[in-house]
Amino acid sequence: MAKIDLARRAEIGRDRRAKTRAQLMQAARALYSERAVESVTIDDLVNEAGVAKGTFYVHFDHLTDLQAAIAGELAQTFDDLLQPFRLRLADPIERVAAGCAAFIREALRDPAWGCLVARGAWALPTVAVAARTKMTEDLRQAAAKGRLGAITPELAFDVVTGIVLQTMRAAGERRLSPSDAPAAVEAILRALGVVSDEAHAIVERVLDLPSSTTAARALR
């Protein structure tokens, strides 16, 4: 009788579980990019993933657990996009502009991701938290230096995120071209109270920045 390799069997089991979890996560990303998050059911997810319904409960106790996993992925992506600019740029307004440009460029590069973020930012509360802390800090620094107009940092955050998310949705729906990205970022700076000439110059500078993130691969 052949000897059973228990270690190999366990490895195969782990690989299968990882594969089915990845299928469920991919199905969630696809559905959440197309529909309101709250409208997606477990049946929808397992049908999209091509797995049995019981498989869902091997990996997640509740639908909210899967949503939290998706939110965690998005939060990590946000950090990956924003952190290089925060380390490189001293001017808080330039950091805001570079971050906005990175998000819009990534949505242009990956439209499904753009739609996922645009929908998930409202439906998955922890998604917005990832960007809020760092961007609000930049906006407070900008206000302290007199770089904002008559707008508070808190309202400025809402203005920035509102424009960025709408622009990302347009990119996700392929209604935005790469050539529109600089104008979108410039409009954000103008909304914050940055004068036109300065806003244009800042956008020119941040769009020329090299980066190791995915955002830098695209789109001028």
N, CA and C atoms as a LAMMPS dump frame, in Angstrom:
ITEM: TIMESTEP
0
ITEM: NUMBER OF ATOMS
660
ITEM: BOX BOUNDS ff ff ff
-5.0000000000000000e+02 5.0000000000000000e+02
-5.0000000000000000e+02 5.0000000000000000e+02
-5.0000000000000000e+02 5.0000000000000000e+02
ITEM: ATOMS id mol type element x y z
1 1 1 N 0.851 -1.198 0
2 1 2 C 0 0 0
3 1 3 C 0.89 1.254 0
4 2 1 N 0.543 2.186 -0.895
5 2 2 C 1.332 3.404 -0.993
6 2 3 C 1.162 4.232 0.277
7 3 1 N 2.258 4.799 0.693
8 3 2 C 2.237 5.636 1.893
9 3 3 C 1.571 6.974 1.587
10 4 1 N 0.661 7.398 2.441
11 4 2 C -0.027 8.671 2.253
12 4 3 C 0.878 9.811 2.712
13 5 1 N 1.102 10.763 1.826
14 5 2 C 1.915 11.935 2.154
15 5 3 C 1.002 12.994 2.77
16 6 1 N 0.94 13.01 4.094
17 6 2 C 0.017 13.914 4.786
18 6 3 C 0.378 15.376 4.57
19 7 1 N 1.682 15.657 4.504
20 7 2 C 2.113 17.043 4.293
21 7 3 C 1.673 17.533 2.919
22 8 1 N 1.819 16.654 1.916
23 8 2 C 1.422 17.031 0.559
24 8 3 C -0.093 17.21 0.473
25 9 1 N -0.832 16.327 1.148
26 9 2 C -2.285 16.447 1.144
27 9 3 C -2.716 17.773 1.784
28 10 1 N -2.067 18.126 2.869
29 10 2 C -2.394 19.392 3.532
30 10 3 C -2.076 20.579 2.626
31 11 1 N -0.953 20.493 1.896
32 11 2 C -0.573 21.57 0.984
33 11 3 C -1.6 21.725 -0.129
34 12 1 N -2.051 20.582 -0.671
35 12 2 C -3.075 20.629 -1.721
36 12 3 C -4.36 21.259 -1.187
37 13 1 N -4.717 20.893 0.044
38 13 2 C -5.908 21.476 0.652
39 13 3 C -5.795 22.979 0.82
40 14 1 N -4.63 23.442 1.256
41 14 2 C -4.42 24.888 1.419
42 14 3 C -4.496 25.598 0.073
43 15 1 N -3.902 24.982 -0.958
44 15 2 C -3.932 25.592 -2.291
45 15 3 C -5.362 25.706 -2.805
46 16 1 N -6.157 24.657 -2.575
47 16 2 C -7.55 24.694 -3.026
48 16 3 C -8.342 25.765 -2.293
49 17 1 N -8.119 25.861 -0.985
50 17 2 C -8.832 26.884 -0.221
51 17 3 C -8.425 28.283 -0.67
52 18 1 N -7.133 28.471 -0.913
53 18 2 C -6.666 29.775 -1.382
54 18 3 C -7.28 30.11 -2.745
55 19 1 N -7.382 29.1 -3.603
56 19 2 C -7.939 29.331 -4.939
57 19 3 C -9.405 29.718 -4.862
58 20 1 N -10.188 28.99 -4.055
59 20 2 C -11.612 29.316 -3.98
60 20 3 C -11.836 30.66 -3.29
61 21 1 N -11.004 30.988 -2.307
62 21 2 C -11.135 32.312 -1.674
63 21 3 C -10.838 33.403 -2.695
64 22 1 N -9.8 33.189 -3.5
65 22 2 C -9.454 34.163 -4.534
66 22 3 C -10.586 34.302 -5.548
67 23 1 N -11.245 33.196 -5.885
68 23 2 C -12.376 33.256 -6.808
69 23 3 C -13.512 34.087 -6.227
70 24 1 N -13.79 33.903 -4.951
71 24 2 C -14.847 34.683 -4.303
72 24 3 C -14.491 36.166 -4.241
73 25 1 N -13.242 36.459 -3.939
74 25 2 C -12.808 37.858 -3.89
75 25 3 C -12.904 38.501 -5.269
76 26 1 N -12.478 37.769 -6.297
77 26 2 C -12.548 38.304 -7.654
78 26 3 C -13.998 38.515 -8.075
79 27 1 N -14.872 37.581 -7.71
80 27 2 C -16.289 37.741 -8.021
81 27 3 C -16.854 38.98 -7.34
82 28 1 N -16.467 39.195 -6.084
83 28 2 C -16.945 40.381 -5.359
84 28 3 C -16.46 41.656 -6.039
85 29 1 N -15.2 41.691 -6.423
86 29 2 C -14.683 42.886 -7.099
87 29 3 C -15.476 43.167 -8.373
88 30 1 N -15.722 42.117 -9.146
89 30 2 C -16.434 42.288 -10.408
90 30 3 C -17.864 42.784 -10.179
91 31 1 N -18.565 42.17 -9.245
92 31 2 C -19.955 42.558 -9.007
93 31 3 C -20.057 43.933 -8.369
94 32 1 N -19.169 44.224 -7.416
95 32 2 C -19.217 45.523 -6.753
96 32 3 C -18.826 46.657 -7.694
97 33 1 N -18.087 46.358 -8.724
98 33 2 C -17.736 47.401 -9.696
99 33 3 C -18.897 47.714 -10.636
100 34 1 N -19.882 46.804 -10.693
101 34 2 C -20.989 46.962 -11.631
102 34 3 C -22.299 47.344 -10.959
103 35 1 N -22.44 46.995 -9.675
104 35 2 C -23.714 47.165 -8.991
105 35 3 C -23.512 47.757 -7.606
106 36 1 N -24.59 48.26 -7.042
107 36 2 C -24.535 48.744 -5.666
108 36 3 C -24.138 47.593 -4.748
109 37 1 N -23.217 47.844 -3.833
110 37 2 C -22.694 46.793 -2.97
111 37 3 C -23.815 46.097 -2.208
112 38 1 N -24.761 46.872 -1.698
113 38 2 C -25.82 46.29 -0.876
114 38 3 C -26.783 45.415 -1.674
115 39 1 N -26.739 45.505 -3.003
116 39 2 C -27.639 44.692 -3.823
117 39 3 C -27.083 43.308 -4.124
118 40 1 N -25.813 43.08 -3.829
119 40 2 C -25.154 41.815 -4.175
120 40 3 C -25.376 40.805 -3.047
121 41 1 N -25.882 39.626 -3.406
122 41 2 C -26.164 38.586 -2.425
123 41 3 C -25.092 37.498 -2.472
124 42 1 N -25.133 36.621 -1.489
125 42 2 C -24.219 35.48 -1.482
126 42 3 C -24.458 34.604 -2.706
127 43 1 N -25.721 34.408 -3.081
128 43 2 C -26.024 33.628 -4.289
129 43 3 C -25.383 34.264 -5.521
130 44 1 N -25.465 35.587 -5.613
131 44 2 C -24.822 36.276 -6.734
132 44 3 C -23.324 35.993 -6.754
133 45 1 N -22.701 36.047 -5.603
134 45 2 C -21.255 35.875 -5.505
135 45 3 C -20.821 34.467 -5.892
136 46 1 N -21.508 33.452 -5.364
137 46 2 C -21.08 32.085 -5.67
138 46 3 C -21.37 31.746 -7.129
139 47 1 N -22.451 32.288 -7.681
140 47 2 C -22.715 32.075 -9.1
141 47 3 C -21.637 32.712 -9.961
142 48 1 N -21.24 33.924 -9.606
143 48 2 C -20.181 34.617 -10.354
144 48 3 C -18.858 33.889 -10.214
145 49 1 N -18.577 33.372 -9.032
146 49 2 C -17.307 32.678 -8.786
147 49 3 C -17.299 31.26 -9.332
148 50 1 N -18.483 30.695 -9.573
149 50 2 C -18.556 29.329 -10.056
150 50 3 C -18.234 28.295 -9
151 51 1 N -18.655 28.563 -7.755
152 51 2 C -18.411 27.632 -6.653
153 51 3 C -19.733 27.336 -5.956
154 52 1 N -19.74 26.268 -5.161
155 52 2 C -20.934 25.91 -4.409
156 52 3 C -21.173 26.918 -3.285
157 53 1 N -22.444 27.067 -2.898
158 53 2 C -22.779 28.056 -1.866
159 53 3 C -22.076 27.748 -0.554
160 54 1 N -21.952 26.449 -0.224
161 54 2 C -21.286 26.086 1.016
162 54 3 C -19.838 26.533 1.06
163 55 1 N -19.23 26.684 -0.129
164 55 2 C -17.836 27.119 -0.189
165 55 3 C -17.668 28.517 0.396
166 56 1 N -18.679 29.347 0.212
167 56 2 C -18.604 30.711 0.761
168 56 3 C -18.348 30.664 2.259
169 57 1 N -19.061 29.776 2.95
170 57 2 C -18.991 29.739 4.407
171 57 3 C -17.729 29.059 4.922
172 58 1 N -16.982 28.424 4.037
173 58 2 C -15.661 27.925 4.428
174 58 3 C -14.712 29.092 4.682
175 59 1 N -14.934 30.18 3.957
176 59 2 C -13.998 31.311 3.991
177 59 3 C -14.535 32.518 4.755
178 60 1 N -15.842 32.702 4.781
179 60 2 C -16.429 33.895 5.399
180 60 3 C -17.667 33.484 6.185
181 61 1 N -17.808 34.024 7.38
182 61 2 C -18.991 33.74 8.186
183 61 3 C -20.206 34.514 7.686
184 62 1 N -19.966 35.747 7.244
185 62 2 C -21.056 36.614 6.818
186 62 3 C -20.614 37.39 5.575
187 63 1 N -21.584 37.94 4.879
188 63 2 C -21.282 38.776 3.723
189 63 3 C -20.44 39.98 4.122
190 64 1 N -20.671 40.499 5.323
191 64 2 C -19.896 41.65 5.781
192 64 3 C -18.41 41.313 5.941
193 65 1 N -18.097 40.048 6.196
194 65 2 C -16.686 39.652 6.307
195 65 3 C -16 39.756 4.946
196 66 1 N -16.698 39.339 3.903
197 66 2 C -16.144 39.475 2.55
198 66 3 C -15.992 40.945 2.192
199 67 1 N -16.992 41.749 2.527
200 67 2 C -16.903 43.181 2.236
201 67 3 C -15.728 43.814 2.969
202 68 1 N -15.486 43.373 4.206
203 68 2 C -14.348 43.893 4.962
204 68 3 C -13.031 43.51 4.302
205 69 1 N -12.963 42.306 3.742
206 69 2 C -11.751 41.879 3.052
207 69 3 C -11.506 42.724 1.808
208 70 1 N -12.563 43.018 1.062
209 70 2 C -12.436 43.887 -0.112
210 70 3 C -12.009 45.292 0.317
211 71 1 N -12.618 45.802 1.374
212 71 2 C -12.252 47.126 1.88
213 71 3 C -10.793 47.161 2.3
214 72 1 N -10.317 46.075 2.927
215 72 2 C -8.911 46.014 3.326
216 72 3 C -7.976 46.06 2.141
217 73 1 N -8.335 45.352 1.079
218 73 2 C -7.528 45.4 -0.148
219 73 3 C -7.469 46.814 -0.708
220 74 1 N -8.614 47.47 -0.765
221 74 2 C -8.652 48.821 -1.313
222 74 3 C -7.842 49.782 -0.449
223 75 1 N -7.955 49.635 0.869
224 75 2 C -7.193 50.51 1.77
225 75 3 C -5.694 50.346 1.536
226 76 1 N -5.238 49.116 1.33
227 76 2 C -3.82 48.888 1.067
228 76 3 C -3.402 49.508 -0.259
229 77 1 N -4.27 49.4 -1.26
230 77 2 C -3.978 50.018 -2.55
231 77 3 C -3.87 51.527 -2.407
232 78 1 N -4.769 52.12 -1.624
233 78 2 C -4.711 53.566 -1.408
234 78 3 C -3.366 53.96 -0.807
235 79 1 N -2.936 53.206 0.185
236 79 2 C -1.661 53.511 0.828
237 79 3 C -0.511 53.383 -0.163
238 80 1 N -0.558 52.344 -1.006
239 80 2 C 0.486 52.149 -2.011
240 80 3 C 0.526 53.307 -2.997
241 81 1 N -0.632 53.849 -3.325
242 81 2 C -0.689 54.955 -4.275
243 81 3 C -0.217 56.273 -3.66
244 82 1 N -0.602 56.496 -2.403
245 82 2 C -0.357 57.805 -1.795
246 82 3 C 1.014 57.95 -1.14
247 83 1 N 1.507 56.889 -0.527
248 83 2 C 2.695 57.009 0.31
249 83 3 C 3.937 57.502 -0.439
250 84 1 N 4.214 57.02 -1.662
251 84 2 C 5.426 57.524 -2.336
252 84 3 C 5.431 59.034 -2.506
253 85 1 N 4.267 59.613 -2.795
254 85 2 C 4.194 61.064 -2.971
255 85 3 C 4.346 61.791 -1.645
256 86 1 N 3.807 61.208 -0.587
257 86 2 C 3.936 61.84 0.729
258 86 3 C 5.389 61.877 1.171
259 87 1 N 6.155 60.88 0.808
260 87 2 C 7.564 60.844 1.182
261 87 3 C 8.402 61.786 0.319
262 88 1 N 7.983 61.997 -0.916
263 88 2 C 8.796 62.745 -1.872
264 88 3 C 8.517 64.24 -1.862
265 89 1 N 7.28 64.636 -1.57
266 89 2 C 6.869 66.024 -1.745
267 89 3 C 6.724 66.728 -0.401
268 90 1 N 7.324 67.912 -0.29
269 90 2 C 7.227 68.686 0.947
270 90 3 C 5.971 69.546 0.989
271 91 1 N 5.508 70.001 -0.164
272 91 2 C 4.364 70.899 -0.233
273 91 3 C 3.071 70.088 -0.082
274 92 1 N 2.24 70.383 0.926
275 92 2 C 1.021 69.593 1.123
276 92 3 C 0.045 69.685 -0.044
277 93 1 N -0.014 70.831 -0.711
278 93 2 C -0.907 70.958 -1.864
279 93 3 C -0.416 70.079 -3.009
280 94 1 N 0.883 70.007 -3.197
281 94 2 C 1.415 69.111 -4.228
282 94 3 C 1.134 67.652 -3.879
283 95 1 N 1.181 67.321 -2.581
284 95 2 C 0.852 65.941 -2.181
285 95 3 C -0.604 65.621 -2.509
286 96 1 N -1.499 66.563 -2.233
287 96 2 C -2.908 66.353 -2.566
288 96 3 C -3.071 66.177 -4.072
289 97 1 N -2.452 67.055 -4.839
290 97 2 C -2.578 66.978 -6.299
291 97 3 C -2.024 65.66 -6.835
292 98 1 N -0.867 65.25 -6.322
293 98 2 C -0.251 64.009 -6.789
294 98 3 C -1.109 62.799 -6.421
295 99 1 N -1.689 62.824 -5.215
296 99 2 C -2.561 61.722 -4.817
297 99 3 C -3.797 61.639 -5.694
298 100 1 N -4.424 62.773 -5.954
299 100 2 C -5.604 62.793 -6.828
300 100 3 C -5.246 62.285 -8.225
301 101 1 N -4.122 62.747 -8.741
302 101 2 C -3.697 62.299 -10.065
303 101 3 C -3.463 60.795 -10.09
304 102 1 N -2.881 60.256 -9.025
305 102 2 C -2.608 58.816 -8.966
306 102 3 C -3.902 58.015 -8.997
307 103 1 N -4.906 58.444 -8.237
308 103 2 C -6.181 57.739 -8.224
309 103 3 C -6.852 57.788 -9.594
310 104 1 N -6.858 58.956 -10.208
311 104 2 C -7.525 59.1 -11.507
312 104 3 C -6.791 58.308 -12.577
313 105 1 N -5.482 58.355 -12.554
314 105 2 C -4.707 57.599 -13.53
315 105 3 C -4.94 56.098 -13.386
316 106 1 N -4.982 55.627 -12.145
317 106 2 C -5.197 54.201 -11.935
318 106 3 C -6.586 53.782 -12.407
319 107 1 N -7.588 54.653 -12.203
320 107 2 C -8.931 54.358 -12.699
321 107 3 C -8.961 54.327 -14.223
322 108 1 N -8.18 55.172 -14.85
323 108 2 C -8.084 55.142 -16.312
324 108 3 C -7.38 53.876 -16.786
325 109 1 N -6.366 53.457 -16.046
326 109 2 C -5.638 52.24 -16.421
327 109 3 C -6.503 51.001 -16.211
328 110 1 N -7.27 50.989 -15.116
329 110 2 C -8.088 49.832 -14.741
330 110 3 C -9.503 50.324 -14.449
331 111 1 N -10.352 50.449 -15.487
332 111 2 C -11.688 51.019 -15.288
333 111 3 C -12.533 50.271 -14.262
334 112 1 N -12.416 48.941 -14.205
335 112 2 C -13.208 48.18 -13.232
336 112 3 C -12.826 48.576 -11.803
337 113 1 N -11.529 48.79 -11.572
338 113 2 C -11.077 49.237 -10.257
339 113 3 C -11.636 50.623 -9.938
340 114 1 N -11.655 51.486 -10.938
341 114 2 C -12.207 52.821 -10.733
342 114 3 C -13.661 52.775 -10.303
343 115 1 N -14.463 51.923 -10.956
344 115 2 C -15.863 51.778 -10.57
345 115 3 C -15.984 51.166 -9.18
346 116 1 N -15.128 50.188 -8.886
347 116 2 C -15.162 49.54 -7.572
348 116 3 C -14.908 50.558 -6.467
349 117 1 N -13.92 51.407 -6.637
350 117 2 C -13.612 52.419 -5.623
351 117 3 C -14.742 53.439 -5.522
352 118 1 N -15.25 53.886 -6.677
353 118 2 C -16.3 54.902 -6.674
354 118 3 C -17.543 54.412 -5.939
355 119 1 N -17.87 53.128 -6.091
356 119 2 C -19.028 52.578 -5.386
357 119 3 C -18.67 52.232 -3.937
358 120 1 N -17.516 51.61 -3.761
359 120 2 C -17.135 51.116 -2.448
360 120 3 C -16.841 52.202 -1.447
361 121 1 N -16.426 53.369 -1.912
362 121 2 C -16.1 54.462 -0.982
363 121 3 C -17.313 54.873 -0.156
364 122 1 N -18.509 54.729 -0.709
365 122 2 C -19.726 55.091 0.02
366 122 3 C -20.302 53.891 0.766
367 123 1 N -20.214 52.706 0.168
368 123 2 C -20.875 51.534 0.75
369 123 3 C -20.016 50.8 1.778
370 124 1 N -18.692 50.95 1.686
371 124 2 C -17.782 50.27 2.606
372 124 3 C -17.064 51.342 3.422
373 125 1 N -17.557 51.679 4.594
374 125 2 C -17.055 52.859 5.331
375 125 3 C -15.563 52.851 5.585
376 126 1 N -14.965 51.683 5.804
377 126 2 C -13.538 51.674 6.124
378 126 3 C -12.668 52.032 4.927
379 127 1 N -13.24 51.987 3.716
380 127 2 C -12.461 52.343 2.534
381 127 3 C -12.018 53.795 2.609
382 128 1 N -12.938 54.683 2.91
383 128 2 C -12.614 56.108 2.931
384 128 3 C -11.663 56.468 4.061
385 129 1 N -11.701 55.702 5.155
386 129 2 C -10.842 56.008 6.296
387 129 3 C -9.374 55.98 5.896
388 130 1 N -9.006 55.053 5.004
389 130 2 C -7.611 54.898 4.599
390 130 3 C -7.053 56.176 4.001
391 131 1 N -7.847 56.832 3.162
392 131 2 C -7.383 58.064 2.529
393 131 3 C -7.639 59.298 3.385
394 132 1 N -8.697 59.259 4.203
395 132 2 C -9.107 60.452 4.941
396 132 3 C -8.016 60.963 5.871
397 133 1 N -7.395 60.074 6.639
398 133 2 C -6.437 60.512 7.655
399 133 3 C -5.276 61.272 7.026
400 134 1 N -4.694 60.689 5.991
401 134 2 C -3.51 61.311 5.389
402 134 3 C -3.863 62.57 4.608
403 135 1 N -4.956 62.523 3.853
404 135 2 C -5.305 63.7 3.068
405 135 3 C -5.743 64.855 3.953
406 136 1 N -6.489 64.551 5.021
407 136 2 C -6.896 65.62 5.928
408 136 3 C -5.683 66.259 6.597
409 137 1 N -4.692 65.444 6.924
410 137 2 C -3.459 65.996 7.483
411 137 3 C -2.796 66.962 6.506
412 138 1 N -2.73 66.572 5.227
413 138 2 C -2.146 67.453 4.214
414 138 3 C -2.953 68.743 4.091
415 139 1 N -4.272 68.626 4.111
416 139 2 C -5.113 69.807 3.963
417 139 3 C -5.001 70.729 5.167
418 140 1 N -4.834 70.17 6.346
419 140 2 C -4.634 71.011 7.535
420 140 3 C -3.308 71.747 7.468
421 141 1 N -2.285 71.056 6.991
422 141 2 C -0.993 71.726 6.814
423 141 3 C -1.111 72.849 5.792
424 142 1 N -1.84 72.58 4.706
425 142 2 C -2.022 73.607 3.675
426 142 3 C -2.768 74.811 4.24
427 143 1 N -3.797 74.55 5.056
428 143 2 C -4.557 75.651 5.659
429 143 3 C -3.679 76.46 6.601
430 144 1 N -2.837 75.779 7.365
431 144 2 C -1.952 76.474 8.309
432 144 3 C -0.968 77.385 7.587
433 145 1 N -0.633 77.031 6.353
434 145 2 C 0.288 77.837 5.56
435 145 3 C -0.436 78.861 4.692
436 146 1 N -1.761 78.96 4.854
437 146 2 C -2.531 79.919 4.075
438 146 3 C -2.694 79.521 2.627
439 147 1 N -2.592 78.216 2.338
440 147 2 C -2.658 77.76 0.952
441 147 3 C -4.078 77.482 0.485
442 148 1 N -5.025 77.327 1.42
443 148 2 C -6.422 77.127 1.039
444 148 3 C -7.135 78.467 1.041
445 149 1 N -8.251 78.522 0.344
446 149 2 C -9.062 79.73 0.372
447 149 3 C -9.88 79.765 1.649
448 150 1 N -11.138 80.151 1.518
449 150 2 C -12.004 80.277 2.69
450 150 3 C -12.697 78.952 2.998
451 151 1 N -12.009 77.871 2.84
452 151 2 C -12.591 76.545 2.996
453 151 3 C -11.86 75.821 4.119
454 152 1 N -12.591 75.147 4.971
455 152 2 C -11.96 74.417 6.072
456 152 3 C -11.341 73.125 5.543
457 153 1 N -10.352 72.583 6.243
458 153 2 C -9.762 71.31 5.805
459 153 3 C -10.78 70.186 5.701
460 154 1 N -11.766 70.177 6.624
461 154 2 C -12.774 69.121 6.596
462 154 3 C -13.653 69.231 5.357
463 155 1 N -14.086 70.44 5.041
464 155 2 C -14.883 70.638 3.83
465 155 3 C -14.026 70.4 2.591
466 156 1 N -12.771 70.817 2.672
467 156 2 C -11.86 70.592 1.549
468 156 3 C -11.737 69.103 1.232
469 157 1 N -11.68 68.264 2.278
470 157 2 C -11.605 66.824 2.045
471 157 3 C -12.832 66.338 1.285
472 158 1 N -14.015 66.811 1.686
473 158 2 C -15.239 66.391 1.005
474 158 3 C -15.251 66.857 -0.452
475 159 1 N -14.753 68.064 -0.7
476 159 2 C -14.684 68.577 -2.07
477 159 3 C -13.747 67.718 -2.916
478 160 1 N -12.56 67.435 -2.36
479 160 2 C -11.574 66.645 -3.096
480 160 3 C -12.112 65.254 -3.397
481 161 1 N -12.614 64.579 -2.372
482 161 2 C -13.063 63.201 -2.586
483 161 3 C -14.279 63.151 -3.507
484 162 1 N -15.167 64.133 -3.388
485 162 2 C -16.331 64.156 -4.273
486 162 3 C -15.928 64.247 -5.732
487 163 1 N -15.012 65.16 -6.05
488 163 2 C -14.575 65.321 -7.44
489 163 3 C -13.795 64.095 -7.905
490 164 1 N -12.897 63.599 -7.049
491 164 2 C -12.082 62.44 -7.442
492 164 3 C -12.962 61.221 -7.707
493 165 1 N -13.906 60.949 -6.814
494 165 2 C -14.746 59.765 -6.995
495 165 3 C -15.63 59.884 -8.23
496 166 1 N -16.171 61.052 -8.483
497 166 2 C -16.969 61.232 -9.695
498 166 3 C -16.11 61.068 -10.945
499 167 1 N -14.88 61.583 -10.877
500 167 2 C -13.968 61.444 -12.015
501 167 3 C -13.575 59.985 -12.215
502 168 1 N -13.34 59.272 -11.102
503 168 2 C -13.01 57.85 -11.212
504 168 3 C -14.17 57.051 -11.77
505 169 1 N -15.384 57.401 -11.381
506 169 2 C -16.543 56.715 -11.951
507 169 3 C -16.613 56.972 -13.454
508 170 1 N -16.384 58.214 -13.862
509 170 2 C -16.388 58.521 -15.3
510 170 3 C -15.31 57.717 -16.029
511 171 1 N -14.136 57.591 -15.401
512 171 2 C -13.07 56.779 -16.001
513 171 3 C -13.492 55.32 -16.082
514 172 1 N -14.115 54.824 -15
515 172 2 C -14.565 53.44 -14.984
516 172 3 C -15.617 53.158 -16.032
517 173 1 N -16.443 54.145 -16.332
518 173 2 C -17.476 53.998 -17.35
519 173 3 C -16.972 54.422 -18.73
520 174 1 N -15.676 54.681 -18.812
521 174 2 C -14.998 55.039 -20.071
522 174 3 C -15.552 56.329 -20.672
523 175 1 N -15.931 57.238 -19.796
524 175 2 C -16.375 58.555 -20.244
525 175 3 C -15.29 59.603 -20.046
526 176 1 N -14.129 59.179 -19.579
527 176 2 C -13.012 60.092 -19.318
528 176 3 C -11.804 59.589 -20.093
529 177 1 N -11.109 60.493 -20.744
530 177 2 C -9.903 60.116 -21.479
531 177 3 C -8.668 60.523 -20.679
532 178 1 N -7.51 59.917 -20.962
533 178 2 C -6.288 60.314 -20.256
534 178 3 C -5.982 61.801 -20.358
535 179 1 N -6.352 62.4 -21.472
536 179 2 C -6.064 63.829 -21.64
537 179 3 C -6.903 64.699 -20.713
538 180 1 N -7.97 64.133 -20.143
539 180 2 C -8.808 64.886 -19.208
540 180 3 C -8.243 64.914 -17.794
541 181 1 N -7.321 64.001 -17.483
542 181 2 C -6.837 63.87 -16.105
543 181 3 C -6.203 65.155 -15.578
544 182 1 N -5.307 65.821 -16.313
545 182 2 C -4.72 67.061 -15.775
546 182 3 C -5.766 68.128 -15.458
547 183 1 N -6.77 68.268 -16.337
548 183 2 C -7.81 69.271 -16.097
549 183 3 C -8.609 68.935 -14.842
550 184 1 N -8.849 67.655 -14.6
551 184 2 C -9.595 67.253 -13.406
552 184 3 C -8.828 67.618 -12.14
553 185 1 N -7.519 67.339 -12.125
554 185 2 C -6.711 67.664 -10.95
555 185 3 C -6.614 69.175 -10.775
556 186 1 N -6.475 69.898 -11.87
557 186 2 C -6.417 71.356 -11.782
558 186 3 C -7.73 71.913 -11.225
559 187 1 N -8.859 71.323 -11.621
560 187 2 C -10.159 71.767 -11.108
561 187 3 C -10.253 71.541 -9.601
562 188 1 N -9.687 70.447 -9.123
563 188 2 C -9.688 70.173 -7.682
564 188 3 C -8.918 71.264 -6.944
565 189 1 N -7.742 71.621 -7.459
566 189 2 C -6.937 72.654 -6.8
567 189 3 C -7.642 74.002 -6.822
568 190 1 N -8.292 74.305 -7.937
569 190 2 C -9.033 75.576 -8.004
570 190 3 C -10.165 75.591 -6.989
571 191 1 N -10.822 74.451 -6.807
572 191 2 C -11.911 74.361 -5.828
573 191 3 C -11.405 74.569 -4.409
574 192 1 N -10.13 74.267 -4.169
575 192 2 C -9.531 74.462 -2.848
576 192 3 C -9.077 75.902 -2.621
577 193 1 N -9.122 76.702 -3.669
578 193 2 C -8.729 78.098 -3.533
579 193 3 C -7.374 78.431 -4.114
580 194 1 N -6.732 77.452 -4.78
581 194 2 C -5.442 77.712 -5.424
582 194 3 C -5.706 78.506 -6.703
583 195 1 N -4.954 79.559 -6.92
584 195 2 C -5.184 80.4 -8.096
585 195 3 C -4.82 79.64 -9.355
586 196 1 N -5.374 80.082 -10.477
587 196 2 C -5.298 79.32 -11.721
588 196 3 C -3.877 79.025 -12.168
589 197 1 N -3.03 80.053 -12.202
590 197 2 C -1.668 79.853 -12.698
591 197 3 C -0.893 78.883 -11.808
592 198 1 N -1.056 79.022 -10.495
593 198 2 C -0.351 78.138 -9.585
594 198 3 C -0.881 76.706 -9.707
595 199 1 N -2.201 76.559 -9.827
596 199 2 C -2.789 75.233 -9.973
597 199 3 C -2.247 74.541 -11.219
598 200 1 N -2.163 75.277 -12.302
599 200 2 C -1.644 74.71 -13.55
600 200 3 C -0.189 74.28 -13.387
601 201 1 N 0.614 75.112 -12.742
602 201 2 C 2.029 74.794 -12.552
603 201 3 C 2.206 73.564 -11.659
604 202 1 N 1.401 73.459 -10.61
605 202 2 C 1.49 72.296 -9.711
606 202 3 C 1.15 71.017 -10.465
607 203 1 N 0.081 71.068 -11.249
608 203 2 C -0.314 69.873 -12.005
609 203 3 C 0.784 69.471 -12.976
610 204 1 N 1.395 70.444 -13.622
611 204 2 C 2.503 70.127 -14.547
612 204 3 C 3.627 69.407 -13.81
613 205 1 N 3.935 69.868 -12.604
614 205 2 C 5.029 69.26 -11.845
615 205 3 C 4.686 67.852 -11.389
616 206 1 N 3.501 67.663 -10.828
617 206 2 C 3.192 66.346 -10.253
618 206 3 C 2.98 65.297 -11.329
619 207 1 N 2.524 65.69 -12.494
620 207 2 C 2.347 64.707 -13.562
621 207 3 C 3.672 64.242 -14.134
622 208 1 N 4.727 64.992 -13.892
623 208 2 C 6.056 64.594 -14.368
624 208 3 C 6.809 63.744 -13.353
625 209 1 N 6.228 63.52 -12.174
626 209 2 C 6.949 62.781 -11.138
627 209 3 C 7.066 61.309 -11.511
628 210 1 N 8.28 60.734 -11.43
629 210 2 C 8.399 59.285 -11.565
630 210 3 C 7.894 58.607 -10.305
631 211 1 N 7.451 57.376 -10.435
632 211 2 C 6.956 56.64 -9.277
633 211 3 C 7.089 55.159 -9.519
634 212 1 N 7.244 54.404 -8.431
635 212 2 C 7.303 52.958 -8.528
636 212 3 C 5.931 52.322 -8.404
637 213 1 N 4.877 53.121 -8.188
638 213 2 C 3.553 52.559 -8.004
639 213 3 C 2.911 52.262 -9.343
640 214 1 N 1.816 51.535 -9.3
641 214 2 C 1.088 51.217 -10.52
642 214 3 C 0.593 52.464 -11.21
643 215 1 N 0.299 53.496 -10.439
644 215 2 C -0.24 54.712 -11.048
645 215 3 C 0.732 55.325 -12.038
646 216 1 N 2.011 55.154 -11.823
647 216 2 C 2.986 55.797 -12.681
648 216 3 C 3.097 55.17 -14.04
649 217 1 N 2.523 53.993 -14.249
650 217 2 C 2.634 53.347 -15.541
651 217 3 C 1.811 54.052 -16.597
652 218 1 N 0.791 54.773 -16.158
653 218 2 C -0.134 55.365 -17.079
654 218 3 C 0.084 56.856 -17.093
655 219 1 N -0.467 57.606 -17.618
656 219 2 C -1.443 57.959 -18.574
657 219 3 C -1.302 59.445 -18.764
658 220 1 N -0.524 59.8 -19.668
659 220 2 C -0.389 61.222 -19.929
660 220 3 C -0.891 61.535 -21.315
